[in-house]
Amino acid sequence: MPKGAHGPGKPPQPERLLCENRKARFRYEVLATFEAGIVLRGTEVKAMRQGKMTLDEAFGRVIEDEAWLVGANIAEYSHGNVQNHEPKRKRKLLLHAREIKRLKGQTQQKGLTLVPLRVYWNPRGLAKITLGVCRGKQAHDKRQTLREKDARREMRER
């Protein structure tokens, strides 16, 4: 079966959002985004299917030409046994070598960081993460964002 084919009579499934880092867009200015795969253990996949993942304290890091997701919390699987995973372990991200090189160059610039924006299941059922190369916002930038949000809300109400 060719890549991306879903078999006879099976329509492609839409992308399913697992979790989103909503605070990231408020705290950071997103300059560029990258999509990456995540290397997971079996119990992590099962826990994620139950919706037990948070990105609150997570960030990306390039270590020795490999991209890693650090600080993401995937709660232990309820029916896991001795094989259960560590909730806050480092998870390897799957990116092309040229993308990792680009990320490494961008994150070494002053003030830029890798922030996970959202995690989702793609149509093929694989866990994917959207990473943003971000610059932290100043307090006045955050206030401006809140003003714009309030203005949009008022426009919708009218």
C-alpha positions as a Python dict, from the first residue, in 0.01 Angstrom:
ca = {
    (1, 'M'): (0, 0, 0),
    (2, 'P'): (151, 339, -91),
    (3, 'K'): (255, 580, 182),
    (4, 'G'): (-43, 775, 313),
    (5, 'A'): (-298, 527, 174),
    (6, 'H'): (-565, 423, 419),
    (7, 'G'): (-689, 109, 256),
    (8, 'P'): (-1008, 46, 64),
    (9, 'G'): (-1311, 225, 201),
    (10, 'K'): (-1122, 397, 484),
    (11, 'P'): (-1129, 776, 464),
    (12, 'P'): (-823, 959, 601),
    (13, 'Q'): (-872, 1058, 963),
    (14, 'P'): (-835, 1423, 1055),
    (15, 'E'): (-557, 1549, 1277),
    (16, 'R'): (-647, 1509, 1649),
    (17, 'L'): (-511, 1763, 1897),
    (18, 'L'): (-366, 1610, 2213),
    (19, 'C'): (-253, 1915, 2405),
    (20, 'E'): (-165, 2275, 2335),
    (21, 'N'): (70, 2516, 2510),
    (22, 'R'): (-169, 2812, 2517),
    (23, 'K'): (56, 3022, 2741),
    (24, 'A'): (340, 3002, 2487),
    (25, 'R'): (173, 3239, 2238),
    (26, 'F'): (118, 3489, 2519),
    (27, 'R'): (468, 3466, 2669),
    (28, 'Y'): (667, 3435, 2345),
    (29, 'E'): (680, 3579, 1995),
    (30, 'V'): (691, 3281, 1756),
    (31, 'L'): (946, 3343, 1478),
    (32, 'A'): (941, 3003, 1303),
    (33, 'T'): (772, 2665, 1349),
    (34, 'F'): (889, 2308, 1288),
    (35, 'E'): (698, 1979, 1290),
    (36, 'A'): (873, 1681, 1449),
    (37, 'G'): (797, 1324, 1543),
    (38, 'I'): (842, 1206, 1903),
    (39, 'V'): (1011, 882, 2013),
    (40, 'L'): (774, 726, 2269),
    (41, 'R'): (748, 410, 2477),
    (42, 'G'): (435, 195, 2470),
    (43, 'T'): (290, 312, 2800),
    (44, 'E'): (347, 675, 2697),
    (45, 'V'): (137, 626, 2384),
    (46, 'K'): (-144, 469, 2588),
    (47, 'A'): (-135, 750, 2846),
    (48, 'M'): (-138, 1011, 2567),
    (49, 'R'): (-443, 843, 2412),
    (50, 'Q'): (-613, 896, 2749),
    (51, 'G'): (-521, 1268, 2726),
    (52, 'K'): (-269, 1266, 3011),
    (53, 'M'): (-4, 1501, 2871),
    (54, 'T'): (94, 1859, 2956),
    (55, 'L'): (345, 2097, 2800),
    (56, 'D'): (342, 2362, 3076),
    (57, 'E'): (711, 2346, 3173),
    (58, 'A'): (842, 2187, 2852),
    (59, 'F'): (1109, 2320, 2619),
    (60, 'G'): (1320, 2194, 2331),
    (61, 'R'): (1693, 2155, 2334),
    (62, 'V'): (1956, 2055, 2074),
    (63, 'I'): (2220, 1832, 2237),
    (64, 'E'): (2503, 1684, 2028),
    (65, 'D'): (2317, 1718, 1695),
    (66, 'E'): (1999, 1560, 1833),
    (67, 'A'): (1677, 1742, 1923),
    (68, 'W'): (1516, 1664, 2260),
    (69, 'L'): (1190, 1753, 2434),
    (70, 'V'): (1266, 1826, 2800),
    (71, 'G'): (1016, 1871, 3084),
    (72, 'A'): (700, 1750, 2907),
    (73, 'N'): (484, 1557, 3149),
    (74, 'I'): (311, 1237, 3035),
    (75, 'A'): (142, 1087, 3342),
    (76, 'E'): (204, 720, 3415),
    (77, 'Y'): (-34, 480, 3242),
    (78, 'S'): (-296, 358, 3489),
    (79, 'H'): (-269, -8, 3384),
    (80, 'G'): (109, -2, 3341),
    (81, 'N'): (327, -238, 3540),
    (82, 'V'): (702, -247, 3602),
    (83, 'Q'): (746, -139, 3238),
    (84, 'N'): (576, 198, 3305),
    (85, 'H'): (762, 511, 3193),
    (86, 'E'): (912, 801, 3385),
    (87, 'P'): (665, 1094, 3354),
    (88, 'K'): (917, 1375, 3291),
    (89, 'R'): (1192, 1196, 3101),
    (90, 'K'): (1372, 1351, 2802),
    (91, 'R'): (1215, 1246, 2471),
    (92, 'K'): (1400, 1242, 2141),
    (93, 'L'): (1249, 1444, 1857),
    (94, 'L'): (1266, 1320, 1499),
    (95, 'L'): (1383, 1590, 1258),
    (96, 'H'): (1598, 1597, 946),
    (97, 'A'): (1966, 1672, 1006),
    (98, 'R'): (1941, 2003, 817),
    (99, 'E'): (1646, 2109, 1037),
    (100, 'I'): (1839, 2025, 1354),
    (101, 'K'): (2136, 2225, 1225),
    (102, 'R'): (1904, 2521, 1155),
    (103, 'L'): (1745, 2495, 1500),
    (104, 'K'): (2085, 2476, 1666),
    (105, 'G'): (2198, 2790, 1484),
    (106, 'Q'): (1879, 2980, 1568),
    (107, 'T'): (1869, 2883, 1936),
    (108, 'Q'): (2231, 2987, 1989),
    (109, 'Q'): (2133, 3343, 1899),
    (110, 'K'): (2069, 3569, 2195),
    (111, 'G'): (1725, 3535, 2349),
    (112, 'L'): (1581, 3261, 2125),
    (113, 'T'): (1443, 2936, 2262),
    (114, 'L'): (1261, 2623, 2141),
    (115, 'V'): (907, 2606, 2277),
    (116, 'P'): (662, 2319, 2214),
    (117, 'L'): (336, 2473, 2087),
    (118, 'R'): (110, 2170, 2042),
    (119, 'V'): (110, 1789, 2026),
    (120, 'Y'): (-130, 1599, 1801),
    (121, 'W'): (-196, 1268, 1626),
    (122, 'N'): (-148, 1305, 1251),
    (123, 'P'): (-387, 1132, 1005),
    (124, 'R'): (-166, 821, 1006),
    (125, 'G'): (-191, 795, 1386),
    (126, 'L'): (161, 912, 1466),
    (127, 'A'): (236, 1155, 1750),
    (128, 'K'): (369, 1485, 1617),
    (129, 'I'): (481, 1803, 1791),
    (130, 'T'): (495, 2159, 1660),
    (131, 'L'): (798, 2344, 1794),
    (132, 'G'): (837, 2719, 1776),
    (133, 'V'): (1161, 2917, 1766),
    (134, 'C'): (1057, 3195, 2002),
    (135, 'R'): (1172, 3520, 2155),
    (136, 'G'): (1038, 3614, 2500),
    (137, 'K'): (794, 3906, 2509),
    (138, 'Q'): (847, 4209, 2731),
    (139, 'A'): (572, 4317, 2975),
    (140, 'H'): (451, 4595, 2744),
    (141, 'D'): (423, 4347, 2454),
    (142, 'K'): (205, 4122, 2671),
    (143, 'R'): (-19, 4415, 2761),
    (144, 'Q'): (-54, 4498, 2390),
    (145, 'T'): (-152, 4136, 2319),
    (146, 'L'): (-422, 4156, 2587),
    (147, 'R'): (-555, 4484, 2440),
    (148, 'E'): (-580, 4326, 2094),
    (149, 'K'): (-756, 4021, 2238),
    (150, 'D'): (-1010, 4244, 2418),
    (151, 'A'): (-1072, 4446, 2101),
    (152, 'R'): (-1138, 4126, 1899),
    (153, 'R'): (-1378, 4004, 2169),
    (154, 'E'): (-1571, 4335, 2161),
    (155, 'M'): (-1596, 4322, 1781),
    (156, 'R'): (-1743, 3968, 1799),
    (157, 'E'): (-2001, 4074, 2057),
    (158, 'R'): (-2137, 4354, 1836),
}
